């Protein structure tokens, strides 16, 4: 009887250890849930929303303009930010009269809640880097205001793909 109990306990320990290893691998390399602490992406993402980050997608496809990405802040890599990709390597970004131009073409942004205030740029995005902006443009600490304006690809952790909380707002992020 005692031998059976030891065996069962050992089987439980092995099962739990295996589950923890699998969970750690999934969170590290595939998907990671995150809580959004600021309003820089309002109205697309609200303060306190829980999002799911796809951490493997950029191994198979390029970062695209319009993607919502999670990345290490280039001025302090201990911080994690969520922003929208606006400029790709080689792009020229300019804001004139509250309108955003990429390579001289007006970028239509239906996800913005209000027009931007101010003029910025032009900025030339270096190859292998990205220019990021929050959807809450008048209230976002983004590429326009950083010391290191551009995010290198190595700092991008993944693409924010899905809101998993709160229940009334669960859905794909666009």
MARBA-3410 file (N, C-alpha, C, O; in Angstrom, 1 decimal):
174
0.8,-1.2,0.0,0.0,0.0,0.0,0.9,1.3,0.0,0.6,2.2,-0.8 ~ 1.9,1.3,0.8,2.7,2.4,0.9,3.5,2.7,-0.4,3.7,3.8,-0.8 ~ 3.9,1.6,-1.0,4.6,1.7,-2.3,3.7,2.3,-3.4,4.1,3.1,-4.2 ~ 2.4,1.9,-3.4,1.4,2.5,-4.4,1.2,4.0,-4.1,1.1,4.7,-5.1 ~ 1.2,4.4,-2.9,1.0,5.8,-2.6,2.2,6.6,-3.1,2.1,7.7,-3.7
3.4,6.1,-2.9,4.6,6.8,-3.4,4.6,6.9,-4.9,4.9,7.9,-5.4 ~ 4.2,5.8,-5.5,4.2,5.8,-7.0,3.2,6.8,-7.5,3.4,7.5,-8.5 ~ 2.0,6.9,-6.9,1.0,7.8,-7.3,1.4,9.2,-7.1,1.2,10.1,-7.9 ~ 2.1,9.5,-6.0,2.6,10.9,-5.7,3.7,11.2,-6.7,3.7,12.3,-7.3 ~ 4.5,10.3,-7.0,5.6,10.5,-8.0,4.9,10.8,-9.4,5.4,11.7,-10.2
3.9,10.0,-9.8,3.2,10.2,-11.0,2.6,11.6,-11.1,2.6,12.3,-12.1 ~ 2.0,12.1,-10.0,1.4,13.4,-9.9,2.5,14.5,-10.1,2.3,15.4,-10.8 ~ 3.6,14.3,-9.4,4.7,15.3,-9.5,5.2,15.4,-10.9,5.4,16.4,-11.5 ~ 5.4,14.2,-11.6,5.8,14.2,-13.0,4.8,14.9,-13.9,5.2,15.7,-14.8 ~ 3.5,14.6,-13.7,2.5,15.3,-14.5,2.4,16.8,-14.3,2.3,17.5,-15.3
2.5,17.2,-13.1,2.5,18.7,-12.8,3.8,19.3,-13.4,3.7,20.4,-14.0 ~ 4.9,18.7,-13.3,6.2,19.3,-13.8,6.1,19.3,-15.3,6.5,20.3,-15.9 ~ 5.5,18.3,-16.0,5.4,18.3,-17.4,4.4,19.4,-17.9,4.7,20.2,-18.8 ~ 3.3,19.6,-17.2,2.4,20.7,-17.5,3.0,22.0,-17.3,2.8,22.9,-18.2 ~ 3.8,22.2,-16.3,4.5,23.5,-16.1,5.5,23.8,-17.2,5.6,24.9,-17.6
6.2,22.8,-17.6,7.2,23.0,-18.7,6.5,23.4,-20.0,6.9,24.3,-20.7 ~ 5.4,22.7,-20.3,4.6,23.0,-21.5,4.0,24.4,-21.4,4.1,25.2,-22.4 ~ 3.5,24.8,-20.2,2.9,26.1,-20.1,4.0,27.2,-20.2,3.8,28.2,-20.9 ~ 5.1,26.9,-19.6,6.3,27.9,-19.7,6.7,28.0,-21.2,6.9,29.2,-21.6 ~ 6.8,26.9,-21.9,7.2,27.0,-23.3,6.2,27.8,-24.2,6.6,28.6,-25.0
4.9,27.5,-23.9,3.9,28.2,-24.7,3.9,29.7,-24.4,3.9,30.5,-25.3 ~ 4.0,30.1,-23.1,4.1,31.5,-22.8,5.3,32.2,-23.3,5.3,33.4,-23.7 ~ 6.5,31.5,-23.3,7.7,32.1,-23.7,7.8,32.2,-25.3,8.3,33.2,-25.8 ~ 7.3,31.2,-26.0,7.6,31.2,-27.4,6.3,31.3,-28.3,6.5,31.6,-29.5 ~ 5.1,31.1,-27.8,4.0,31.1,-28.7,3.0,32.2,-28.4,2.8,33.1,-29.2
2.3,32.1,-27.2,1.3,33.1,-26.9,1.5,33.6,-25.4,2.0,32.8,-24.6 ~ 1.3,34.9,-25.2,1.4,35.4,-23.8,0.3,36.4,-23.6,0.1,37.3,-24.4 ~ -0.5,36.2,-22.5,-1.5,37.2,-22.1,-0.8,38.4,-21.4,0.2,38.3,-20.7 ~ -1.4,39.6,-21.7,-0.8,40.8,-21.1,-2.0,41.7,-20.7,-3.1,41.7,-21.3 ~ -1.8,42.5,-19.7,-2.7,43.5,-19.3,-2.2,44.9,-19.7,-1.1,45.2,-19.5
-3.1,45.7,-20.4,-2.7,47.0,-20.9,-2.9,48.0,-19.8,-4.0,48.3,-19.3 ~ -1.8,48.7,-19.4,-1.9,49.6,-18.2,-2.2,51.1,-18.5,-2.5,51.8,-17.6 ~ -2.1,51.5,-19.8,-2.3,52.9,-20.1,-3.4,53.1,-21.2,-3.8,52.1,-21.9 ~ -3.8,54.3,-21.4,-4.8,54.6,-22.5,-4.2,55.1,-23.8,-4.9,55.7,-24.6 ~ -3.0,54.7,-24.1,-2.3,55.2,-25.3,-2.9,54.6,-26.6,-2.7,55.1,-27.7
-3.7,53.5,-26.4,-4.3,52.8,-27.6,-5.8,53.0,-27.7,-6.4,52.3,-28.5 ~ -6.4,53.8,-26.8,-7.8,54.1,-26.9,-8.1,54.7,-28.2,-7.4,55.6,-28.6 ~ -9.2,54.4,-28.9,-10.3,53.5,-28.5,-10.1,52.0,-28.8,-10.9,51.2,-28.4 ~ -9.0,51.6,-29.5,-8.8,50.2,-29.9,-8.7,49.3,-28.7,-9.3,48.3,-28.6 ~ -7.8,49.7,-27.8,-7.6,49.0,-26.5,-7.8,49.9,-25.4,-7.2,51.0,-25.3
-8.6,49.5,-24.4,-8.9,50.3,-23.2,-7.9,49.9,-22.1,-7.3,48.9,-22.1 ~ -7.8,50.9,-21.1,-7.0,50.6,-19.9,-7.6,49.4,-19.2,-8.8,49.3,-19.0 ~ -6.7,48.4,-18.8,-7.1,47.2,-18.1,-7.5,46.1,-19.0,-7.8,45.0,-18.5 ~ -7.6,46.3,-20.3,-7.9,45.2,-21.2,-6.8,44.1,-21.1,-5.7,44.5,-20.9 ~ -7.2,42.9,-21.3,-6.3,41.8,-21.3,-6.2,41.4,-22.8,-7.2,41.1,-23.4
-5.0,41.3,-23.3,-4.8,40.9,-24.7,-3.9,39.7,-24.8,-3.2,39.3,-23.9 ~ -4.0,39.0,-25.9,-3.2,37.9,-26.2,-2.2,38.3,-27.3,-2.6,38.8,-28.3 ~ -0.9,38.0,-27.0,0.2,38.4,-27.9,0.7,37.2,-28.6,1.1,36.2,-27.9 ~ 0.7,37.2,-29.9,1.2,36.1,-30.7,2.7,36.3,-30.8,3.2,37.3,-31.5 ~ 3.5,35.5,-30.2,5.0,35.7,-30.1,5.8,35.0,-31.2,7.0,35.2,-31.3
5.1,34.2,-32.0,5.8,33.5,-33.1,5.5,34.0,-34.5,6.2,33.6,-35.4 ~ 4.5,34.8,-34.7,4.0,35.2,-36.0,5.1,35.9,-36.9,5.2,35.6,-38.1 ~ 6.0,36.7,-36.2,7.0,37.4,-37.0,8.2,36.5,-37.4,9.1,37.0,-38.0 ~ 8.1,35.3,-37.0,9.1,34.3,-37.6,8.7,33.9,-39.0,9.6,33.4,-39.7 ~ 7.4,34.0,-39.3,6.9,33.5,-40.5,6.4,34.6,-41.5,6.2,34.3,-42.7
6.2,35.8,-41.0,5.7,36.9,-41.8,6.3,38.2,-41.4,6.7,38.3,-40.2 ~ 6.4,39.1,-42.2,7.0,40.4,-41.8,6.0,41.3,-41.0,4.8,41.1,-41.1 ~ 6.6,42.2,-40.2,5.9,43.2,-39.5,5.2,44.1,-40.6,5.9,44.5,-41.5 ~ 3.9,44.4,-40.4,3.2,45.2,-41.4,2.7,46.5,-40.8,2.5,46.6,-39.6 ~ 2.6,47.5,-41.7,2.1,48.8,-41.2,0.6,48.5,-40.8,-0.1,47.8,-41.5
0.3,49.0,-39.6,-1.1,48.8,-39.1,-1.1,47.7,-38.0,-2.1,47.7,-37.3 ~ -0.1,46.9,-38.0,-0.1,45.9,-36.9,0.0,46.5,-35.5,0.6,47.5,-35.4 ~ -0.7,45.9,-34.6,-0.6,46.4,-33.2,0.4,45.4,-32.6,0.2,44.2,-32.5 ~ 1.5,46.0,-32.1,2.6,45.2,-31.6,3.0,45.5,-30.1,2.7,46.6,-29.6 ~ 3.5,44.5,-29.5,4.1,44.6,-28.1,5.6,44.5,-28.3,6.1,43.7,-29.0
6.3,45.5,-27.6,7.7,45.6,-27.8,8.4,46.2,-26.6,7.7,46.8,-25.7 ~ 9.7,46.0,-26.5,10.4,46.6,-25.4,10.7,48.1,-25.8,11.1,48.3,-26.9 ~ 10.4,49.0,-24.9,10.6,50.4,-25.1,12.1,50.7,-25.4,12.9,50.3,-24.6 ~ 12.4,51.3,-26.5,13.8,51.5,-26.9,14.6,52.3,-25.9,15.9,52.2,-25.8 ~ 14.0,53.2,-25.2,14.7,54.1,-24.2,14.9,53.4,-22.9,15.7,53.9,-22.1
14.2,52.3,-22.6,14.3,51.6,-21.3,13.7,50.2,-21.6,12.5,50.0,-21.4 ~ 14.5,49.3,-21.9,14.0,47.9,-22.3,13.4,47.1,-21.2,12.9,46.0,-21.4 ~ 13.4,47.7,-20.0,12.7,47.0,-18.9,11.2,47.3,-19.0,10.4,46.5,-18.4 ~ 10.8,48.3,-19.8,9.4,48.6,-20.0,8.8,47.9,-21.3,9.6,47.8,-22.3 ~ 7.6,47.5,-21.3,6.9,46.9,-22.4,5.8,47.9,-22.9,5.0,48.4,-22.1
5.8,48.2,-24.2,4.8,49.0,-24.8,3.9,48.3,-25.8,4.3,47.3,-26.3 ~ 2.7,48.8,-26.0,1.8,48.4,-27.0,1.5,49.6,-27.9,0.9,50.6,-27.4 ~ 1.8,49.5,-29.2,1.5,50.6,-30.1,1.2,50.0,-31.5,1.4,48.8,-31.7 ~ 0.8,50.9,-32.4,0.6,50.5,-33.8,1.8,50.8,-34.7,2.4,51.9,-34.5 ~ 2.1,49.9,-35.6,3.2,50.2,-36.5,2.7,51.2,-37.6,1.7,50.9,-38.3
3.4,52.3,-37.7,3.1,53.3,-38.6,4.1,53.4,-39.8,3.7,53.5,-40.9 ~ 5.4,53.3,-39.4,6.4,53.4,-40.4,7.3,52.1,-40.4,7.7,51.6,-39.4 ~ 7.6,51.7,-41.6,8.6,50.6,-41.8,9.9,51.1,-42.3,10.0,52.3,-42.7 ~ 10.9,50.3,-42.3,12.3,50.8,-42.7,12.2,51.4,-44.1,11.7,50.8,-45.0 ~ 12.8,52.6,-44.2,12.8,53.3,-45.5,11.7,54.3,-45.7,11.8,55.1,-46.6
10.7,54.2,-44.8,9.5,55.1,-45.0,9.9,56.5,-44.5,10.7,56.7,-43.6 ~ 9.2,57.5,-45.0,9.3,58.9,-44.5,7.9,59.2,-43.9,6.9,59.0,-44.5 ~ 7.9,59.6,-42.6,6.7,59.8,-41.8,6.6,61.3,-41.5,7.6,61.9,-41.1 ~ 5.5,61.9,-41.8,5.3,63.3,-41.5,3.8,63.6,-41.1,2.9,63.0,-41.6 ~ 3.7,64.5,-40.1,2.3,64.9,-39.7,2.2,66.4,-40.0,3.0,67.2,-39.4
1.2,66.7,-40.8,1.0,68.1,-41.2,-0.5,68.4,-41.0,-1.4,67.7,-41.4 ~ -0.7,69.5,-40.2,-2.1,69.9,-40.0,-2.9,68.7,-39.4,-4.1,68.6,-39.7 ~ -2.3,67.9,-38.5,-3.0,66.9,-37.8,-3.3,65.6,-38.7,-4.0,64.7,-38.3 ~ -2.7,65.6,-39.9,-2.9,64.4,-40.8,-1.5,63.7,-40.9,-0.5,64.3,-41.0 ~ -1.6,62.4,-41.0,-0.4,61.6,-41.1,-0.1,61.2,-42.5,-1.0,60.7,-43.3
1.1,61.4,-43.0,1.6,61.1,-44.3,2.7,60.1,-44.2,3.7,60.3,-43.5 ~ 2.6,59.1,-45.0,3.7,58.1,-45.2,4.1,58.1,-46.6,3.4,57.8,-47.5 ~ 5.4,58.5,-46.8,6.0,58.6,-48.1,5.2,59.6,-49.0,5.0,59.3,-50.2 ~ 4.7,60.6,-48.4,4.0,61.7,-49.1,2.5,61.4,-49.3,1.8,62.2,-49.8 ~ 2.0,60.2,-48.9,0.6,59.8,-49.1,-0.1,59.8,-47.8,0.4,59.4,-46.8
-1.3,60.4,-47.8,-2.2,60.5,-46.6,-2.5,59.1,-46.2,-3.0,58.3,-47.0 ~ -2.3,58.8,-44.9,-2.7,57.5,-44.4,-4.1,57.6,-43.7,-4.2,58.4,-42.8 ~ -5.0,56.9,-44.2,-6.4,56.9,-43.6,-6.4,56.0,-42.4,-6.0,54.9,-42.5 ~ -6.9,56.5,-41.3,-6.8,55.8,-40.0,-8.2,55.8,-39.3,-8.4,56.6,-38.4 ~ -9.1,54.9,-39.7,-10.4,54.9,-39.2,-10.5,54.5,-37.7,-11.5,54.7,-37.0
-9.4,54.0,-37.1,-9.3,53.6,-35.7,-9.1,54.8,-34.8,-9.1,54.6,-33.6 ~ -8.8,56.0,-35.3,-8.5,57.1,-34.4,-9.8,57.7,-33.9,-10.8,57.8,-34.6 ~ -9.8,58.2,-32.6,-11.0,58.7,-32.1,-11.2,60.2,-32.3,-12.2,60.8,-32.2 ~ -10.0,60.9,-32.6,-10.0,62.3,-32.8,-8.8,62.7,-33.6,-7.8,62.0,-33.7 ~ -8.9,63.9,-34.3,-7.8,64.3,-35.1,-6.5,64.6,-34.2,-6.7,65.0,-33.1
-5.4,64.4,-34.8,-4.1,64.8,-34.1,-3.9,66.3,-34.0,-4.4,67.0,-34.9 ~ -3.2,66.7,-33.0,-2.9,68.1,-32.8,-1.4,68.2,-33.1,-0.6,67.4,-32.6 ~ -1.0,69.2,-33.9,0.4,69.4,-34.2,1.0,68.9,-35.4,0.4,68.1,-36.2 ~ 2.2,69.3,-35.7,3.0,68.9,-36.9,4.3,68.3,-36.4,4.9,68.7,-35.4 ~ 4.7,67.2,-37.0,5.9,66.4,-36.6,6.6,66.0,-37.9,5.9,65.7,-38.9
7.9,65.9,-37.8,8.6,65.3,-38.9,9.0,66.4,-40.0,8.9,67.6,-39.7 ~ 9.5,65.9,-41.1,9.5,64.5,-41.5,10.6,63.6,-40.8,11.6,64.1,-40.4 ~ 10.2,62.3,-40.6,11.2,61.4,-40.0,11.4,60.3,-41.1,10.5,59.8,-41.8 ~ 12.7,59.9,-41.2,13.1,58.8,-42.1,13.4,57.6,-41.2,14.3,57.6,-40.4 ~ 12.6,56.5,-41.4,12.8,55.3,-40.6,13.9,54.5,-41.2,13.9,54.1,-42.4
14.9,54.2,-40.3,16.0,53.3,-40.8,15.6,51.9,-41.1,14.6,51.4,-40.6 ~ 16.3,51.3,-42.0,16.0,49.9,-42.4,16.1,49.0,-41.1,17.0,49.2,-40.2 ~ 15.2,48.0,-41.0,15.2,47.1,-39.9,14.6,47.7,-38.6,14.7,47.1,-37.5 ~ 14.0,48.9,-38.7,13.4,49.6,-37.6,11.9,50.0,-38.0,11.5,49.9,-39.1 ~ 11.2,50.4,-36.9,9.8,50.7,-37.1,9.5,52.0,-36.3,10.0,52.3,-35.3
8.5,52.8,-36.8,8.0,54.0,-36.2,6.6,53.6,-35.6,5.8,53.2,-36.3 ~ 6.5,53.8,-34.3,5.3,53.4,-33.6,4.5,54.6,-33.1,5.0,55.6,-32.7 ~ 3.1,54.4,-33.1,2.3,55.5,-32.6,1.1,54.8,-31.9,0.6,53.7,-32.3 ~ 0.6,55.4,-30.8,-0.6,54.9,-30.2,-1.8,55.5,-30.9,-1.7,56.5,-31.6 ~ -2.9,54.8,-30.8,-4.2,55.2,-31.5,-4.8,56.4,-30.8,-5.5,57.2,-31.4
-4.4,56.7,-29.6,-4.9,57.9,-28.8,-3.8,58.9,-29.0,-3.1,59.3,-28.1 ~ -3.7,59.4,-30.3,-2.5,60.2,-30.7,-2.2,61.4,-29.8,-1.0,61.8,-29.7 ~ -3.2,62.1,-29.3,-2.9,63.3,-28.5,-2.6,62.9,-27.1,-2.4,63.8,-26.2 ~ -2.5,61.7,-26.8,-2.2,61.2,-25.4,-1.4,59.9,-25.4,-1.7,59.0,-24.7 ~ -0.4,59.9,-26.2,0.4,58.7,-26.4,1.9,59.0,-26.4,2.4,59.9,-27.1
2.6,58.4,-25.5,4.1,58.5,-25.5,4.6,57.5,-26.6,4.7,56.3,-26.3 ~ 4.9,58.0,-27.8,5.3,57.1,-28.9,6.5,57.6,-29.6,7.2,58.5,-29.1 ~ 6.8,57.1,-30.7,8.1,57.4,-31.5,8.3,58.9,-31.6,9.5,59.2,-31.6 ~ 7.3,59.7,-31.7,7.5,61.1,-31.9,8.3,61.7,-30.7,8.9,62.8,-30.9 ~ 8.2,61.1,-29.5,8.7,61.7,-28.3,9.9,61.0,-27.6,10.3,61.4,-26.6
10.3,59.9,-28.2,11.3,59.1,-27.6,12.7,59.6,-28.0,12.9,60.2,-29.1 ~ 13.7,59.4,-27.2,15.1,59.7,-27.5,15.5,58.8,-28.7,16.1,59.2,-29.6 ~ 15.2,57.5,-28.5,15.5,56.5,-29.6,14.2,56.3,-30.3,13.4,55.4,-29.9 ~ 13.9,57.1,-31.4,12.6,57.1,-32.0,12.1,55.8,-32.7,10.9,55.6,-32.8 ~ 13.1,55.0,-33.1,12.7,53.8,-33.9,12.9,52.5,-33.1,13.9,52.4,-32.4
12.0,51.6,-33.3,12.1,50.3,-32.6,12.8,49.3,-33.5,12.2,49.0,-34.6 ~ 13.9,48.8,-33.1,14.5,47.7,-33.9,13.7,46.4,-33.9,13.1,46.2,-32.9 ~ 13.8,45.6,-34.9,13.0,44.4,-34.9,13.3,43.5,-33.7,12.4,42.8,-33.2 ~ 14.5,43.5,-33.2,14.9,42.6,-32.1,14.1,42.9,-30.8,14.0,42.1,-29.9 ~ 13.5,44.1,-30.7,12.8,44.5,-29.5,11.3,44.2,-29.6,10.6,44.3,-28.7
10.8,43.8,-30.8,9.4,43.4,-31.0,9.2,42.0,-30.4,9.8,41.1,-30.8 ~ 8.3,42.0,-29.5,8.0,40.7,-28.8,6.9,39.9,-29.5,6.9,38.7,-29.5 ~ 6.0,40.6,-30.2,4.9,39.9,-30.9,3.8,40.8,-31.3,3.9,42.0,-31.1 ~ 2.8,40.2,-31.9,1.7,41.0,-32.4,0.5,40.8,-31.4,0.1,39.6,-31.1 ~ -0.2,41.9,-31.0,-1.4,41.8,-30.2,-2.5,41.4,-31.1,-2.9,42.1,-32.1
-3.1,40.2,-30.9,-4.0,39.7,-31.9,-5.5,39.6,-31.3,-6.4,39.6,-32.1 ~ -5.6,39.5,-30.0,-7.0,39.2,-29.5,-7.1,39.8,-28.1,-6.2,39.8,-27.3 ~ -8.3,40.4,-27.9,-8.7,40.9,-26.5,-9.4,39.7,-25.9,-10.4,39.2,-26.4 ~ -8.9,39.3,-24.7,-9.5,38.2,-24.0,-10.3,38.6,-22.7,-10.9,37.8,-22.1 ~ -10.3,39.9,-22.4,-11.1,40.5,-21.3,-11.2,41.9,-21.5,-10.2,42.6,-21.9
-12.3,42.6,-21.2,-13.5,42.1,-20.5,-14.4,41.4,-21.4,-14.3,41.5,-22.6 ~ -15.4,40.6,-20.8,-16.3,39.8,-21.6,-17.0,40.5,-22.7,-17.2,39.9,-23.8 ~ -17.5,41.7,-22.5,-18.3,42.4,-23.5,-17.5,42.9,-24.7,-18.0,43.3,-25.7 ~ -16.1,42.8,-24.6,-15.3,43.4,-25.6,-14.3,42.3,-26.2,-13.3,42.7,-26.8 ~ -14.6,41.0,-25.9,-13.7,40.0,-26.4,-13.7,40.0,-27.9,-14.8,40.1,-28.5
-12.5,39.9,-28.5,-12.5,39.8,-30.0,-11.2,40.1,-30.6,-10.2,40.5,-29.8 ~ -11.1,40.0,-31.9,-9.8,40.2,-32.6,-9.5,41.7,-32.6,-10.4,42.5,-32.7 ~ -8.2,42.0,-32.5,-7.8,43.4,-32.5,-7.4,43.8,-34.0,-6.7,43.0,-34.7 ~ -7.9,44.9,-34.4,-7.6,45.4,-35.8,-7.0,46.8,-35.7,-6.7,47.4,-36.7
END
